[in-house]
Every structure is written in C-alpha cells, then in structure tokens.
C-alpha cells in the first residue's frame, strides 16, 4: 500500500510502498497537525516511533462493516505507524462512529484541532457563563474553533489575538467581539487590559505560551483562569510570581491525550454535531496523499487552513 514515510528526523515525508498492517482498515481522510511535525523533528515529549515510520496521529477510517470512524490515540503516529496512508490499524485507539452524512474531511479536521479548541472550555476548565475570554493564537485552526466554542459555551466577550490580519478577520466573522494584532501592540499588557475595558480577561486560552502568555497573565483580572495547550511562540515564558499569587490566578495545562476516551468520544460527537448544524465552522483544504510532501511543507509554514490528506 502507499503511505507517507519519515526515514530520518527533521525531513519531509516521502511517498512509498509499505507493507499493509495486519487487520488494517481503509483510511478515508487524515488531517495534518503541528503534532505530526513535532514528532518528526524529535520535539514531542512522548518520543518518536522507530524509524522509518508512517506519520499521522488521527484519521477517519472505514471499518469492515462500512462504518466511518474517527480514530485517535493508542500510539497512532506516536509510537507506531500512523494514518497518512491508504490503510491503517485501529488497534486500541479511541474510535467514534460518525453520523450518516458527515463529511469525512471535516470530521478528520475536527479531531485533534477541534478538541483542542473545545475541551478547555467544555471540560478542562469549564465556562460557567459570562466570562471575558482572551483567545491567543486565534488565527490558527485551534484558535478559530476556540473563538466559536467560547461563544457557544457562554462567554460574554471574546477577544481574538494573533498575527495574521486575514486570520483575525476570519475570527471576527466567526463571532469574536474584537481582535488584536500581537505584532502591532506597543505594550501587550496594556493592550490586553484595554481589550476588556481596562479590567483584563478572566479566562485566557493559550496555545502559544512565550511572551504573549506572560503579558496575558500580567494583564489578567483577579481570579482569572489560564489554560495552556501549546508553545508556538516559545517553550518558556517569564511569568511574574506576584501576578499569579497576588491575583490568585489558576494556570492549568491541557492536552487531548490526558482526556479519558469517554470524554473524547462525548465531546468529539458534540463538535461534529455543531459542525453539522453550522454553529462551528472550520476551513478545510483536501490534498492528495501523492502531494503529502508539499502539504507537509505548507503545514510547517502555517497554511492558513486545515489540511486534510485524502488517499
């Protein structure tokens, strides 16, 4: 069967013929994620599969009974061959059946990225309603889902912050009450405060860390919650202790891998339902498996859309 293959760390995958895994099922759509690139570069904290390996940490597959399933976990693309192939092994992955009529490419896109944008508000640190939410990294797929999720789950005001003017315009079209260019603010702390009438946010969604997270923490309102789920702006952040303890802040970490399978299944089904109803939108671009190398390069550069590989 054909598959994308990583033969050496820090390289782009090549299309190759590989042996079909035992008990494999048809891959219908597999999304590309920053996680896939991190694994291929040896940057993922959980390690890298033995080389050479097939990347791809999630997919929508068709099982032997003809059902469409979203699969994720059990080392898929992390400690064993992944889903960027014509066929893949389900193993003990979380597997959620899709409702009839679901677009497989959209369903694949809503997995890792969709859950990362949804679960912090719905499960990790649930919104109670009325919160003022700052979404950092709001121009990527995760951030755009987060903007919509915060509004759906009861936020009073959502401010989208990022560096892409086009991405921020898209965030505004999806419900953000205001937008903020991270690369244009002279003083991020003051900009974050002013975006919420001088009081600062009381919930910070943070997939980027680095200097923007430090500024958001400094600007946050008393008893604010900060949920971190990524480090695209830097792996470290210089945080003032006084801001954390003086304002009694809660700083939490989130990863989809820490959510129990039942939680993943429940909330993934909710996301798919919102997408079917049009209340959550995600821009998806389908690319062929034969173009995986080019898609991989685009993912590394920031594609401005969610790339989904269709074998």
Secondary structure as GFF3:
##gff-version 3
##sequence-region A 1 311
A	DSSP	beta_strand	2	5	.	.	.	ID=ss1
A	DSSP	beta_strand	14	17	.	.	.	ID=ss2
A	DSSP	beta_strand	25	31	.	.	.	ID=ss3
A	DSSP	alpha_helix	34	40	.	.	.	ID=ss4
A	DSSP	beta_strand	58	62	.	.	.	ID=ss5
A	DSSP	beta_strand	68	72	.	.	.	ID=ss6
A	DSSP	beta_strand	87	88	.	.	.	ID=ss7
A	DSSP	beta_strand	94	97	.	.	.	ID=ss8
A	DSSP	alpha_helix	104	109	.	.	.	ID=ss9
A	DSSP	alpha_helix	112	119	.	.	.	ID=ss10
A	DSSP	pi_helix	120	124	.	.	.	ID=ss11
A	DSSP	beta_strand	132	135	.	.	.	ID=ss12
A	DSSP	alpha_helix	141	152	.	.	.	ID=ss13
A	DSSP	beta_strand	157	162	.	.	.	ID=ss14
A	DSSP	alpha_helix	165	173	.	.	.	ID=ss15
A	DSSP	beta_strand	178	181	.	.	.	ID=ss16
A	DSSP	alpha_helix	188	194	.	.	.	ID=ss17
A	DSSP	beta_strand	203	206	.	.	.	ID=ss18
A	DSSP	alpha_helix	210	219	.	.	.	ID=ss19
A	DSSP	beta_strand	225	228	.	.	.	ID=ss20
A	DSSP	alpha_helix	241	246	.	.	.	ID=ss21
A	DSSP	beta_strand	250	253	.	.	.	ID=ss22
A	DSSP	three_ten_helix	256	258	.	.	.	ID=ss23
A	DSSP	alpha_helix	261	277	.	.	.	ID=ss24
A	DSSP	beta_strand	284	288	.	.	.	ID=ss25
A	DSSP	three_ten_helix	289	291	.	.	.	ID=ss26
A	DSSP	alpha_helix	292	301	.	.	.	ID=ss27
A	DSSP	beta_strand	306	310	.	.	.	ID=ss28
###
